[in-house]
Amino acid sequence: MVSKVGGDGGGTGAGGQPADFTNDTWEFGASDGEIFYAIHDGTSGDMQADSDLMEDTEIWHLVNFLRSLGSEP
């Protein structure tokens, strides 16, 4: 079984690019809350909701981790 959570870029088969979390601007989340809801509810058929796989607390930990990858304000 392949885990849906993993970030292996498997959704790039249609020609898309995996997200670069080190950018200062993110397409689906300028605020922590927007990032949370993008993960929780999904953004499209390519990025489906993960709320059935992760608890809200885990999603917030992921948001904090993703923020740590970017540049300092």
mmCIF file as Biopython writes it, N, C-alpha, C and O atoms, coordinates in Angstrom:
data_model
#
loop_
_atom_site.group_PDB
_atom_site.id
_atom_site.type_symbol
_atom_site.label_atom_id
_atom_site.label_alt_id
_atom_site.label_comp_id
_atom_site.label_asym_id
_atom_site.label_entity_id
_atom_site.label_seq_id
_atom_site.pdbx_PDB_ins_code
_atom_site.Cartn_x
_atom_site.Cartn_y
_atom_site.Cartn_z
_atom_site.occupancy
_atom_site.B_iso_or_equiv
_atom_site.auth_seq_id
_atom_site.auth_asym_id
_atom_site.pdbx_PDB_model_num
ATOM 1   N N  . MET A ? 1  ? 0.832   -1.175 0.000   1.0 0.0 1  A 1 
ATOM 2   C CA . MET A ? 1  ? 0.000   0.000  0.000   1.0 0.0 1  A 1 
ATOM 3   C C  . MET A ? 1  ? 0.883   1.246  0.000   1.0 0.0 1  A 1 
ATOM 4   O O  . MET A ? 1  ? 1.841   1.337  0.767   1.0 0.0 1  A 1 
ATOM 5   N N  . VAL A ? 2  ? 0.558   2.184  -0.850  1.0 0.0 2  A 1 
ATOM 6   C CA . VAL A ? 2  ? 1.307   3.430  -0.944  1.0 0.0 2  A 1 
ATOM 7   C C  . VAL A ? 2  ? 0.587   4.470  -0.113  1.0 0.0 2  A 1 
ATOM 8   O O  . VAL A ? 2  ? -0.622  4.660  -0.245  1.0 0.0 2  A 1 
ATOM 9   N N  . SER A ? 3  ? 1.329   5.134  0.733   1.0 0.0 3  A 1 
ATOM 10  C CA . SER A ? 3  ? 0.753   6.178  1.572   1.0 0.0 3  A 1 
ATOM 11  C C  . SER A ? 3  ? 0.435   7.412  0.747   1.0 0.0 3  A 1 
ATOM 12  O O  . SER A ? 3  ? 1.223   7.819  -0.108  1.0 0.0 3  A 1 
ATOM 13  N N  . LYS A ? 4  ? -0.717  8.003  1.005   1.0 0.0 4  A 1 
ATOM 14  C CA . LYS A ? 4  ? -1.100  9.241  0.336   1.0 0.0 4  A 1 
ATOM 15  C C  . LYS A ? 4  ? -0.258  10.404 0.844   1.0 0.0 4  A 1 
ATOM 16  O O  . LYS A ? 4  ? -0.013  11.365 0.115   1.0 0.0 4  A 1 
ATOM 17  N N  . VAL A ? 5  ? 0.174   10.318 2.073   1.0 0.0 5  A 1 
ATOM 18  C CA . VAL A ? 5  ? 0.996   11.376 2.654   1.0 0.0 5  A 1 
ATOM 19  C C  . VAL A ? 5  ? 2.450   10.995 2.424   1.0 0.0 5  A 1 
ATOM 20  O O  . VAL A ? 5  ? 2.894   9.949  2.898   1.0 0.0 5  A 1 
ATOM 21  N N  . GLY A ? 6  ? 3.174   11.797 1.728   1.0 0.0 6  A 1 
ATOM 22  C CA . GLY A ? 6  ? 4.562   11.452 1.500   1.0 0.0 6  A 1 
ATOM 23  C C  . GLY A ? 6  ? 5.305   12.484 0.681   1.0 0.0 6  A 1 
ATOM 24  O O  . GLY A ? 6  ? 6.524   12.610 0.788   1.0 0.0 6  A 1 
ATOM 25  N N  . GLY A ? 7  ? 4.568   13.232 -0.146  1.0 0.0 7  A 1 
ATOM 26  C CA . GLY A ? 7  ? 5.222   14.281 -0.908  1.0 0.0 7  A 1 
ATOM 27  C C  . GLY A ? 7  ? 6.206   13.773 -1.928  1.0 0.0 7  A 1 
ATOM 28  O O  . GLY A ? 7  ? 7.234   14.408 -2.164  1.0 0.0 7  A 1 
ATOM 29  N N  . ASP A ? 8  ? 5.911   12.616 -2.553  1.0 0.0 8  A 1 
ATOM 30  C CA . ASP A ? 8  ? 6.837   12.056 -3.521  1.0 0.0 8  A 1 
ATOM 31  C C  . ASP A ? 8  ? 6.687   12.659 -4.908  1.0 0.0 8  A 1 
ATOM 32  O O  . ASP A ? 8  ? 7.389   12.256 -5.836  1.0 0.0 8  A 1 
ATOM 33  N N  . GLY A ? 9  ? 5.784   13.617 -5.064  1.0 0.0 9  A 1 
ATOM 34  C CA . GLY A ? 9  ? 5.605   14.248 -6.365  1.0 0.0 9  A 1 
ATOM 35  C C  . GLY A ? 9  ? 4.838   13.392 -7.340  1.0 0.0 9  A 1 
ATOM 36  O O  . GLY A ? 9  ? 4.851   13.679 -8.537  1.0 0.0 9  A 1 
ATOM 37  N N  . GLY A ? 10 ? 4.167   12.348 -6.878  1.0 0.0 10 A 1 
ATOM 38  C CA . GLY A ? 10 ? 3.432   11.449 -7.751  1.0 0.0 10 A 1 
ATOM 39  C C  . GLY A ? 10 ? 2.347   12.138 -8.549  1.0 0.0 10 A 1 
ATOM 40  O O  . GLY A ? 10 ? 1.954   11.644 -9.606  1.0 0.0 10 A 1 
ATOM 41  N N  . GLY A ? 11 ? 1.860   13.255 -8.075  1.0 0.0 11 A 1 
ATOM 42  C CA . GLY A ? 11 ? 0.828   13.985 -8.786  1.0 0.0 11 A 1 
ATOM 43  C C  . GLY A ? 11 ? 1.358   14.812 -9.940  1.0 0.0 11 A 1 
ATOM 44  O O  . GLY A ? 11 ? 0.589   15.508 -10.602 1.0 0.0 11 A 1 
ATOM 45  N N  . THR A ? 12 ? 2.658   14.749 -10.194 1.0 0.0 12 A 1 
ATOM 46  C CA . THR A ? 12 ? 3.240   15.557 -11.251 1.0 0.0 12 A 1 
ATOM 47  C C  . THR A ? 12 ? 3.140   14.886 -12.610 1.0 0.0 12 A 1 
ATOM 48  O O  . THR A ? 12 ? 3.622   15.438 -13.598 1.0 0.0 12 A 1 
ATOM 49  N N  . GLY A ? 13 ? 2.533   13.717 -12.687 1.0 0.0 13 A 1 
ATOM 50  C CA . GLY A ? 13 ? 2.408   13.008 -13.958 1.0 0.0 13 A 1 
ATOM 51  C C  . GLY A ? 13 ? 1.681   13.802 -15.015 1.0 0.0 13 A 1 
ATOM 52  O O  . GLY A ? 13 ? 1.899   13.577 -16.206 1.0 0.0 13 A 1 
ATOM 53  N N  . ALA A ? 14 ? 0.828   14.719 -14.622 1.0 0.0 14 A 1 
ATOM 54  C CA . ALA A ? 14 ? 0.085   15.535 -15.575 1.0 0.0 14 A 1 
ATOM 55  C C  . ALA A ? 14 ? 0.882   16.759 -15.999 1.0 0.0 14 A 1 
ATOM 56  O O  . ALA A ? 14 ? 0.346   17.630 -16.684 1.0 0.0 14 A 1 
ATOM 57  N N  . GLY A ? 15 ? 2.141   16.845 -15.612 1.0 0.0 15 A 1 
ATOM 58  C CA . GLY A ? 15 ? 2.981   17.962 -16.023 1.0 0.0 15 A 1 
ATOM 59  C C  . GLY A ? 15 ? 3.188   19.017 -14.970 1.0 0.0 15 A 1 
ATOM 60  O O  . GLY A ? 15 ? 3.885   19.999 -15.224 1.0 0.0 15 A 1 
ATOM 61  N N  . GLY A ? 16 ? 2.612   18.855 -13.797 1.0 0.0 16 A 1 
ATOM 62  C CA . GLY A ? 16 ? 2.788   19.827 -12.721 1.0 0.0 16 A 1 
ATOM 63  C C  . GLY A ? 16 ? 4.139   19.689 -12.057 1.0 0.0 16 A 1 
ATOM 64  O O  . GLY A ? 16 ? 4.881   18.743 -12.323 1.0 0.0 16 A 1 
ATOM 65  N N  . GLN A ? 17 ? 4.450   20.621 -11.203 1.0 0.0 17 A 1 
ATOM 66  C CA . GLN A ? 17 ? 5.686   20.599 -10.430 1.0 0.0 17 A 1 
ATOM 67  C C  . GLN A ? 17 ? 5.346   20.479 -8.954  1.0 0.0 17 A 1 
ATOM 68  O O  . GLN A ? 17 ? 4.383   21.095 -8.497  1.0 0.0 17 A 1 
ATOM 69  N N  . PRO A ? 18 ? 6.110   19.703 -8.198  1.0 0.0 18 A 1 
ATOM 70  C CA . PRO A ? 18 ? 5.896   19.675 -6.752  1.0 0.0 18 A 1 
ATOM 71  C C  . PRO A ? 18 ? 6.132   21.072 -6.168  1.0 0.0 18 A 1 
ATOM 72  O O  . PRO A ? 18 ? 6.910   21.860 -6.705  1.0 0.0 18 A 1 
ATOM 73  N N  . ALA A ? 19 ? 5.456   21.356 -5.076  1.0 0.0 19 A 1 
ATOM 74  C CA . ALA A ? 19 ? 5.584   22.673 -4.447  1.0 0.0 19 A 1 
ATOM 75  C C  . ALA A ? 19 ? 6.994   22.886 -3.903  1.0 0.0 19 A 1 
ATOM 76  O O  . ALA A ? 19 ? 7.633   21.952 -3.418  1.0 0.0 19 A 1 
ATOM 77  N N  . ASP A ? 20 ? 7.465   24.119 -3.991  1.0 0.0 20 A 1 
ATOM 78  C CA . ASP A ? 20 ? 8.739   24.515 -3.404  1.0 0.0 20 A 1 
ATOM 79  C C  . ASP A ? 20 ? 8.424   25.266 -2.115  1.0 0.0 20 A 1 
ATOM 80  O O  . ASP A ? 20 ? 8.067   26.444 -2.146  1.0 0.0 20 A 1 
ATOM 81  N N  . PHE A ? 21 ? 8.557   24.584 -0.991  1.0 0.0 21 A 1 
ATOM 82  C CA . PHE A ? 21 ? 8.167   25.164 0.284   1.0 0.0 21 A 1 
ATOM 83  C C  . PHE A ? 21 ? 9.174   26.177 0.818   1.0 0.0 21 A 1 
ATOM 84  O O  . PHE A ? 21 ? 8.965   26.745 1.890   1.0 0.0 21 A 1 
ATOM 85  N N  . THR A ? 22 ? 10.271  26.411 0.082   1.0 0.0 22 A 1 
ATOM 86  C CA . THR A ? 22 ? 11.234  27.420 0.509   1.0 0.0 22 A 1 
ATOM 87  C C  . THR A ? 22 ? 10.930  28.783 -0.100  1.0 0.0 22 A 1 
ATOM 88  O O  . THR A ? 22 ? 11.579  29.772 0.240   1.0 0.0 22 A 1 
ATOM 89  N N  . ASN A ? 23 ? 9.935   28.845 -1.007  1.0 0.0 23 A 1 
ATOM 90  C CA . ASN A ? 23 ? 9.531   30.129 -1.591  1.0 0.0 23 A 1 
ATOM 91  C C  . ASN A ? 23 ? 8.900   31.010 -0.533  1.0 0.0 23 A 1 
ATOM 92  O O  . ASN A ? 23 ? 8.351   30.520 0.454   1.0 0.0 23 A 1 
ATOM 93  N N  . ASP A ? 24 ? 8.983   32.319 -0.746  1.0 0.0 24 A 1 
ATOM 94  C CA . ASP A ? 24 ? 8.340   33.259 0.170   1.0 0.0 24 A 1 
ATOM 95  C C  . ASP A ? 24 ? 6.831   33.325 -0.036  1.0 0.0 24 A 1 
ATOM 96  O O  . ASP A ? 24 ? 6.096   33.664 0.891   1.0 0.0 24 A 1 
ATOM 97  N N  . THR A ? 25 ? 6.361   33.005 -1.243  1.0 0.0 25 A 1 
ATOM 98  C CA . THR A ? 25 ? 4.938   33.073 -1.562  1.0 0.0 25 A 1 
ATOM 99  C C  . THR A ? 25 ? 4.432   31.684 -1.918  1.0 0.0 25 A 1 
ATOM 100 O O  . THR A ? 25 ? 5.022   30.993 -2.748  1.0 0.0 25 A 1 
ATOM 101 N N  . TRP A ? 26 ? 3.339   31.282 -1.289  1.0 0.0 26 A 1 
ATOM 102 C CA . TRP A ? 26 ? 2.747   29.980 -1.551  1.0 0.0 26 A 1 
ATOM 103 C C  . TRP A ? 26 ? 1.394   30.173 -2.190  1.0 0.0 26 A 1 
ATOM 104 O O  . TRP A ? 26 ? 0.622   31.030 -1.761  1.0 0.0 26 A 1 
ATOM 105 N N  . GLU A ? 27 ? 1.096   29.397 -3.202  1.0 0.0 27 A 1 
ATOM 106 C CA . GLU A ? 27 ? -0.147  29.535 -3.951  1.0 0.0 27 A 1 
ATOM 107 C C  . GLU A ? 27 ? -1.380  29.294 -3.087  1.0 0.0 27 A 1 
ATOM 108 O O  . GLU A ? 27 ? -2.402  29.955 -3.273  1.0 0.0 27 A 1 
ATOM 109 N N  . PHE A ? 28 ? -1.297  28.365 -2.155  1.0 0.0 28 A 1 
ATOM 110 C CA . PHE A ? 28 ? -2.473  27.996 -1.367  1.0 0.0 28 A 1 
ATOM 111 C C  . PHE A ? 28 ? -2.334  28.330 0.109   1.0 0.0 28 A 1 
ATOM 112 O O  . PHE A ? 28 ? -2.933  27.655 0.946   1.0 0.0 28 A 1 
ATOM 113 N N  . GLY A ? 29 ? -1.561  29.352 0.448   1.0 0.0 29 A 1 
ATOM 114 C CA . GLY A ? 29 ? -1.483  29.657 1.856   1.0 0.0 29 A 1 
ATOM 115 C C  . GLY A ? 29 ? -0.554  30.783 2.224   1.0 0.0 29 A 1 
ATOM 116 O O  . GLY A ? 29 ? 0.656   30.587 2.345   1.0 0.0 29 A 1 
ATOM 117 N N  . ALA A ? 30 ? -1.106  31.948 2.399   1.0 0.0 30 A 1 
ATOM 118 C CA . ALA A ? 30 ? -0.300  33.063 2.878   1.0 0.0 30 A 1 
ATOM 119 C C  . ALA A ? 30 ? -0.227  33.046 4.399   1.0 0.0 30 A 1 
ATOM 120 O O  . ALA A ? 30 ? 0.754   33.510 4.980   1.0 0.0 30 A 1 
ATOM 121 N N  . SER A ? 31 ? -1.250  32.519 5.039   1.0 0.0 31 A 1 
ATOM 122 C CA . SER A ? 31 ? -1.276  32.467 6.503   1.0 0.0 31 A 1 
ATOM 123 C C  . SER A ? 31 ? -1.223  31.019 6.968   1.0 0.0 31 A 1 
ATOM 124 O O  . SER A ? 31 ? -1.461  30.096 6.189   1.0 0.0 31 A 1 
ATOM 125 N N  . ASP A ? 32 ? -0.915  30.836 8.223   1.0 0.0 32 A 1 
ATOM 126 C CA . ASP A ? 32 ? -0.892  29.487 8.785   1.0 0.0 32 A 1 
ATOM 127 C C  . ASP A ? 32 ? -2.261  28.824 8.661   1.0 0.0 32 A 1 
ATOM 128 O O  . ASP A ? 32 ? -2.347  27.631 8.368   1.0 0.0 32 A 1 
ATOM 129 N N  . GLY A ? 33 ? -3.330  29.589 8.880   1.0 0.0 33 A 1 
ATOM 130 C CA . GLY A ? 33 ? -4.677  29.043 8.777   1.0 0.0 33 A 1 
ATOM 131 C C  . GLY A ? 33 ? -5.004  28.562 7.371   1.0 0.0 33 A 1 
ATOM 132 O O  . GLY A ? 33 ? -5.643  27.524 7.200   1.0 0.0 33 A 1 
ATOM 133 N N  . GLU A ? 34 ? -4.565  29.319 6.357   1.0 0.0 34 A 1 
ATOM 134 C CA . GLU A ? 34 ? -4.801  28.906 4.970   1.0 0.0 34 A 1 
ATOM 135 C C  . GLU A ? 34 ? -4.040  27.626 4.640   1.0 0.0 34 A 1 
ATOM 136 O O  . GLU A ? 34 ? -4.558  26.756 3.940   1.0 0.0 34 A 1 
ATOM 137 N N  . ILE A ? 35 ? -2.818  27.511 5.141   1.0 0.0 35 A 1 
ATOM 138 C CA . ILE A ? 35 ? -2.040  26.285 4.929   1.0 0.0 35 A 1 
ATOM 139 C C  . ILE A ? 35 ? -2.735  25.116 5.611   1.0 0.0 35 A 1 
ATOM 140 O O  . ILE A ? 35 ? -2.848  24.036 5.032   1.0 0.0 35 A 1 
ATOM 141 N N  . PHE A ? 36 ? -3.204  25.326 6.845   1.0 0.0 36 A 1 
ATOM 142 C CA . PHE A ? 36 ? -3.926  24.283 7.569   1.0 0.0 36 A 1 
ATOM 143 C C  . PHE A ? 36 ? -5.109  23.784 6.750   1.0 0.0 36 A 1 
ATOM 144 O O  . PHE A ? 36 ? -5.281  22.579 6.572   1.0 0.0 36 A 1 
ATOM 145 N N  . TYR A ? 37 ? -5.921  24.705 6.254   1.0 0.0 37 A 1 
ATOM 146 C CA . TYR A ? 37 ? -7.115  24.297 5.519   1.0 0.0 37 A 1 
ATOM 147 C C  . TYR A ? 37 ? -6.786  23.688 4.161   1.0 0.0 37 A 1 
ATOM 148 O O  . TYR A ? 37 ? -7.546  22.851 3.673   1.0 0.0 37 A 1 
ATOM 149 N N  . ALA A ? 38 ? -5.681  24.081 3.537   1.0 0.0 38 A 1 
ATOM 150 C CA . ALA A ? 38 ? -5.259  23.443 2.291   1.0 0.0 38 A 1 
ATOM 151 C C  . ALA A ? 38 ? -4.922  21.979 2.541   1.0 0.0 38 A 1 
ATOM 152 O O  . ALA A ? 38 ? -5.253  21.119 1.724   1.0 0.0 38 A 1 
ATOM 153 N N  . ILE A ? 39 ? -4.265  21.687 3.665   1.0 0.0 39 A 1 
ATOM 154 C CA . ILE A ? 39 ? -3.931  20.307 4.018   1.0 0.0 39 A 1 
ATOM 155 C C  . ILE A ? 39 ? -5.186  19.571 4.485   1.0 0.0 39 A 1 
ATOM 156 O O  . ILE A ? 39 ? -5.439  18.444 4.061   1.0 0.0 39 A 1 
ATOM 157 N N  . HIS A ? 40 ? -5.961  20.197 5.345   1.0 0.0 40 A 1 
ATOM 158 C CA . HIS A ? 40 ? -7.156  19.575 5.938   1.0 0.0 40 A 1 
ATOM 159 C C  . HIS A ? 40 ? -8.210  19.261 4.887   1.0 0.0 40 A 1 
ATOM 160 O O  . HIS A ? 40 ? -8.741  18.151 4.846   1.0 0.0 40 A 1 
ATOM 161 N N  . ASP A ? 41 ? -8.517  20.252 4.024   1.0 0.0 41 A 1 
ATOM 162 C CA . ASP A ? 41 ? -9.621  20.118 3.079   1.0 0.0 41 A 1 
ATOM 163 C C  . ASP A ? 41 ? -9.178  19.821 1.651   1.0 0.0 41 A 1 
ATOM 164 O O  . ASP A ? 41 ? -10.007 19.472 0.810   1.0 0.0 41 A 1 
ATOM 165 N N  . GLY A ? 42 ? -7.891  19.954 1.364   1.0 0.0 42 A 1 
ATOM 166 C CA . GLY A ? 42 ? -7.396  19.772 0.003   1.0 0.0 42 A 1 
ATOM 167 C C  . GLY A ? 42 ? -7.589  21.035 -0.808  1.0 0.0 42 A 1 
ATOM 168 O O  . GLY A ? 42 ? -8.266  21.969 -0.379  1.0 0.0 42 A 1 
ATOM 169 N N  . THR A ? 43 ? -6.989  21.052 -1.984  1.0 0.0 43 A 1 
ATOM 170 C CA . THR A ? 43 ? -7.099  22.224 -2.854  1.0 0.0 43 A 1 
ATOM 171 C C  . THR A ? 43 ? -7.681  21.868 -4.207  1.0 0.0 43 A 1 
ATOM 172 O O  . THR A ? 43 ? -8.181  22.740 -4.917  1.0 0.0 43 A 1 
ATOM 173 N N  . SER A ? 44 ? -7.621  20.590 -4.573  1.0 0.0 44 A 1 
ATOM 174 C CA . SER A ? 44 ? -8.081  20.153 -5.891  1.0 0.0 44 A 1 
ATOM 175 C C  . SER A ? 44 ? -8.077  18.630 -5.920  1.0 0.0 44 A 1 
ATOM 176 O O  . SER A ? 44 ? -7.810  17.980 -4.909  1.0 0.0 44 A 1 
ATOM 177 N N  . GLY A ? 45 ? -8.372  18.073 -7.081  1.0 0.0 45 A 1 
ATOM 178 C CA . GLY A ? 45 ? -8.284  16.628 -7.249  1.0 0.0 45 A 1 
ATOM 179 C C  . GLY A ? 45 ? -6.863  16.117 -7.100  1.0 0.0 45 A 1 
ATOM 180 O O  . GLY A ? 45 ? -6.642  14.964 -6.729  1.0 0.0 45 A 1 
ATOM 181 N N  . ASP A ? 46 ? -5.890  16.993 -7.394  1.0 0.0 46 A 1 
ATOM 182 C CA . ASP A ? 46 ? -4.477  16.604 -7.263  1.0 0.0 46 A 1 
ATOM 183 C C  . ASP A ? 46 ? -4.009  16.631 -5.821  1.0 0.0 46 A 1 
ATOM 184 O O  . ASP A ? 46 ? -3.122  15.865 -5.443  1.0 0.0 46 A 1 
ATOM 185 N N  . MET A ? 47 ? -4.595  17.505 -5.009  1.0 0.0 47 A 1 
ATOM 186 C CA . MET A ? 47 ? -4.267  17.555 -3.586  1.0 0.0 47 A 1 
ATOM 187 C C  . MET A ? 47 ? -5.545  17.385 -2.794  1.0 0.0 47 A 1 
ATOM 188 O O  . MET A ? 47 ? -6.230  18.351 -2.460  1.0 0.0 47 A 1 
ATOM 189 N N  . GLN A ? 48 ? -5.843  16.150 -2.507  1.0 0.0 48 A 1 
ATOM 190 C CA . GLN A ? 48 ? -7.066  15.832 -1.787  1.0 0.0 48 A 1 
ATOM 191 C C  . GLN A ? 48 ? -6.893  16.091 -0.295  1.0 0.0 48 A 1 
ATOM 192 O O  . GLN A ? 48 ? -5.779  16.266 0.200   1.0 0.0 48 A 1 
ATOM 193 N N  . ALA A ? 49 ? -8.015  16.111 0.402   1.0 0.0 49 A 1 
ATOM 194 C CA . ALA A ? 49 ? -8.012  16.358 1.846   1.0 0.0 49 A 1 
ATOM 195 C C  . ALA A ? 49 ? -7.256  15.260 2.584   1.0 0.0 49 A 1 
ATOM 196 O O  . ALA A ? 49 ? -7.327  14.087 2.219   1.0 0.0 49 A 1 
ATOM 197 N N  . ASP A ? 50 ? -6.535  15.656 3.624   1.0 0.0 50 A 1 
ATOM 198 C CA . ASP A ? 50 ? -5.829  14.705 4.477   1.0 0.0 50 A 1 
ATOM 199 C C  . ASP A ? 50 ? -6.455  14.614 5.858   1.0 0.0 50 A 1 
ATOM 200 O O  . ASP A ? 50 ? -5.879  14.002 6.757   1.0 0.0 50 A 1 
ATOM 201 N N  . SER A ? 51 ? -7.632  15.219 6.041   1.0 0.0 51 A 1 
ATOM 202 C CA . SER A ? 51 ? -8.270  15.207 7.356   1.0 0.0 51 A 1 
ATOM 203 C C  . SER A ? 51 ? -8.667  13.812 7.806   1.0 0.0 51 A 1 
ATOM 204 O O  . SER A ? 51 ? -8.844  13.575 9.001   1.0 0.0 51 A 1 
ATOM 205 N N  . ASP A ? 52 ? -8.810  12.881 6.859   1.0 0.0 52 A 1 
ATOM 206 C CA . ASP A ? 52 ? -9.128  11.508 7.242   1.0 0.0 52 A 1 
ATOM 207 C C  . ASP A ? 52 ? -7.883  10.711 7.631   1.0 0.0 52 A 1 
ATOM 208 O O  . ASP A ? 52 ? -7.993  9.604  8.158   1.0 0.0 52 A 1 
ATOM 209 N N  . LEU A ? 53 ? -6.702  11.270 7.373   1.0 0.0 53 A 1 
ATOM 210 C CA . LEU A ? 53 ? -5.442  10.591 7.681   1.0 0.0 53 A 1 
ATOM 211 C C  . LEU A ? 53 ? -4.700  11.187 8.864   1.0 0.0 53 A 1 
ATOM 212 O O  . LEU A ? 53 ? -3.863  10.526 9.478   1.0 0.0 53 A 1 
ATOM 213 N N  . MET A ? 54 ? -5.011  12.443 9.183   1.0 0.0 54 A 1 
ATOM 214 C CA . MET A ? 54 ? -4.263  13.161 10.216  1.0 0.0 54 A 1 
ATOM 215 C C  . MET A ? 54 ? -5.217  13.877 11.156  1.0 0.0 54 A 1 
ATOM 216 O O  . MET A ? 54 ? -6.251  14.390 10.728  1.0 0.0 54 A 1 
ATOM 217 N N  . GLU A ? 55 ? -4.874  13.912 12.421  1.0 0.0 55 A 1 
ATOM 218 C CA . GLU A ? 55 ? -5.617  14.699 13.409  1.0 0.0 55 A 1 
ATOM 219 C C  . GLU A ? 55 ? -5.269  16.172 13.207  1.0 0.0 55 A 1 
ATOM 220 O O  . GLU A ? 55 ? -4.219  16.487 12.647  1.0 0.0 55 A 1 
ATOM 221 N N  . ASP A ? 56 ? -6.132  17.067 13.652  1.0 0.0 56 A 1 
ATOM 222 C CA . ASP A ? 56 ? -5.876  18.505 13.520  1.0 0.0 56 A 1 
ATOM 223 C C  . ASP A ? 56 ? -4.535  18.899 14.131  1.0 0.0 56 A 1 
ATOM 224 O O  . ASP A ? 56 ? -3.808  19.716 13.566  1.0 0.0 56 A 1 
ATOM 225 N N  . THR A ? 57 ? -4.210  18.320 15.279  1.0 0.0 57 A 1 
ATOM 226 C CA . THR A ? 57 ? -2.931  18.637 15.938  1.0 0.0 57 A 1 
ATOM 227 C C  . THR A ? 57 ? -1.756  18.255 15.044  1.0 0.0 57 A 1 
ATOM 228 O O  . THR A ? 57 ? -0.772  18.991 14.968  1.0 0.0 57 A 1 
ATOM 229 N N  . GLU A ? 58 ? -1.850  17.122 14.373  1.0 0.0 58 A 1 
ATOM 230 C CA . GLU A ? 58 ? -0.778  16.692 13.472  1.0 0.0 58 A 1 
ATOM 231 C C  . GLU A ? 58 ? -0.652  17.647 12.289  1.0 0.0 58 A 1 
ATOM 232 O O  . GLU A ? 58 ? 0.455   17.948 11.842  1.0 0.0 58 A 1 
ATOM 233 N N  . ILE A ? 59 ? -1.784  18.120 11.786  1.0 0.0 59 A 1 
ATOM 234 C CA . ILE A ? 59 ? -1.748  19.069 10.678  1.0 0.0 59 A 1 
ATOM 235 C C  . ILE A ? 59 ? -1.070  20.359 11.122  1.0 0.0 59 A 1 
ATOM 236 O O  . ILE A ? 59 ? -0.278  20.926 10.369  1.0 0.0 59 A 1 
ATOM 237 N N  . TRP A ? 60 ? -1.371  20.839 12.344  1.0 0.0 60 A 1 
ATOM 238 C CA . TRP A ? 60 ? -0.708  22.049 12.843  1.0 0.0 60 A 1 
ATOM 239 C C  . TRP A ? 60 ? 0.793   21.832 12.989  1.0 0.0 60 A 1 
ATOM 240 O O  . TRP A ? 60 ? 1.576   22.742 12.720  1.0 0.0 60 A 1 
ATOM 241 N N  . HIS A ? 61 ? 1.205   20.637 13.413  1.0 0.0 61 A 1 
ATOM 242 C CA . HIS A ? 61 ? 2.643   20.346 13.487  1.0 0.0 61 A 1 
ATOM 243 C C  . HIS A ? 61 ? 3.261   20.408 12.089  1.0 0.0 61 A 1 
ATOM 244 O O  . HIS A ? 61 ? 4.376   20.903 11.919  1.0 0.0 61 A 1 
ATOM 245 N N  . LEU A ? 62 ? 2.540   19.908 11.099  1.0 0.0 62 A 1 
ATOM 246 C CA . LEU A ? 62 ? 3.027   19.955 9.727   1.0 0.0 62 A 1 
ATOM 247 C C  . LEU A ? 62 ? 3.116   21.391 9.227   1.0 0.0 62 A 1 
ATOM 248 O O  . LEU A ? 62 ? 4.089   21.754 8.564   1.0 0.0 62 A 1 
ATOM 249 N N  . VAL A ? 63 ? 2.125   22.204 9.531   1.0 0.0 63 A 1 
ATOM 250 C CA . VAL A ? 63 ? 2.167   23.632 9.163   1.0 0.0 63 A 1 
ATOM 251 C C  . VAL A ? 63 ? 3.416   24.285 9.753   1.0 0.0 63 A 1 
ATOM 252 O O  . VAL A ? 63 ? 4.132   25.005 9.056   1.0 0.0 63 A 1 
ATOM 253 N N  . ASN A ? 64 ? 3.673   24.038 11.018  1.0 0.0 64 A 1 
ATOM 254 C CA . ASN A ? 64 ? 4.859   24.618 11.666  1.0 0.0 64 A 1 
ATOM 255 C C  . ASN A ? 64 ? 6.141   24.131 11.014  1.0 0.0 64 A 1 
ATOM 256 O O  . ASN A ? 64 ? 7.080   24.906 10.832  1.0 0.0 64 A 1 
ATOM 257 N N  . PHE A ? 65 ? 6.188   22.857 10.664  1.0 0.0 65 A 1 
ATOM 258 C CA . PHE A ? 65 ? 7.366   22.319 9.989   1.0 0.0 65 A 1 
ATOM 259 C C  . PHE A ? 65 ? 7.552   22.985 8.626   1.0 0.0 65 A 1 
ATOM 260 O O  . PHE A ? 65 ? 8.660   23.394 8.281   1.0 0.0 65 A 1 
ATOM 261 N N  . LEU A ? 66 ? 6.477   23.094 7.856   1.0 0.0 66 A 1 
ATOM 262 C CA . LEU A ? 66 ? 6.578   23.725 6.542   1.0 0.0 66 A 1 
ATOM 263 C C  . LEU A ? 66 ? 7.059   25.160 6.671   1.0 0.0 66 A 1 
ATOM 264 O O  . LEU A ? 66 ? 7.889   25.604 5.877   1.0 0.0 66 A 1 
ATOM 265 N N  . ARG A ? 67 ? 6.561   25.881 7.639   1.0 0.0 67 A 1 
ATOM 266 C CA . ARG A ? 67 ? 7.006   27.257 7.873   1.0 0.0 67 A 1 
ATOM 267 C C  . ARG A ? 67 ? 8.502   27.307 8.195   1.0 0.0 67 A 1 
ATOM 268 O O  . ARG A ? 67 ? 9.186   28.262 7.828   1.0 0.0 67 A 1 
ATOM 269 N N  . SER A ? 68 ? 9.001   26.289 8.872   1.0 0.0 68 A 1 
ATOM 270 C CA . SER A ? 68 ? 10.417  26.266 9.240   1.0 0.0 68 A 1 
ATOM 271 C C  . SER A ? 68 ? 11.333  26.111 8.021   1.0 0.0 68 A 1 
ATOM 272 O O  . SER A ? 68 ? 12.524  26.411 8.102   1.0 0.0 68 A 1 
ATOM 273 N N  . LEU A ? 69 ? 10.790  25.648 6.903   1.0 0.0 69 A 1 
ATOM 274 C CA . LEU A ? 69 ? 11.588  25.453 5.686   1.0 0.0 69 A 1 
ATOM 275 C C  . LEU A ? 69 ? 11.846  26.758 4.934   1.0 0.0 69 A 1 
ATOM 276 O O  . LEU A ? 69 ? 12.810  26.872 4.176   1.0 0.0 69 A 1 
ATOM 277 N N  . GLY A ? 70 ? 10.979  27.728 5.154   1.0 0.0 70 A 1 
ATOM 278 C CA . GLY A ? 70 ? 11.089  29.001 4.429   1.0 0.0 70 A 1 
ATOM 279 C C  . GLY A ? 70 ? 12.153  29.903 5.025   1.0 0.0 70 A 1 
ATOM 280 O O  . GLY A ? 70 ? 12.792  29.593 6.030   1.0 0.0 70 A 1 
ATOM 281 N N  . SER A ? 71 ? 12.308  31.034 4.354   1.0 0.0 71 A 1 
ATOM 282 C CA . SER A ? 71 ? 13.287  32.013 4.830   1.0 0.0 71 A 1 
ATOM 283 C C  . SER A ? 71 ? 12.743  32.745 6.056   1.0 0.0 71 A 1 
ATOM 284 O O  . SER A ? 71 ? 11.533  32.810 6.273   1.0 0.0 71 A 1 
ATOM 285 N N  . GLU A ? 72 ? 13.636  33.275 6.826   1.0 0.0 72 A 1 
ATOM 286 C CA . GLU A ? 72 ? 13.263  34.044 8.017   1.0 0.0 72 A 1 
ATOM 287 C C  . GLU A ? 72 ? 12.620  35.353 7.596   1.0 0.0 72 A 1 
ATOM 288 O O  . GLU A ? 72 ? 13.052  35.954 6.613   1.0 0.0 72 A 1 
ATOM 289 N N  . PRO A ? 73 ? 11.592  35.817 8.314   1.0 0.0 73 A 1 
ATOM 290 C CA . PRO A ? 73 ? 10.946  37.093 7.958   1.0 0.0 73 A 1 
ATOM 291 C C  . PRO A ? 73 ? 11.873  38.280 8.177   1.0 0.0 73 A 1 
ATOM 292 O O  . PRO A ? 73 ? 11.484  39.420 7.926   1.0 0.0 73 A 1 
#
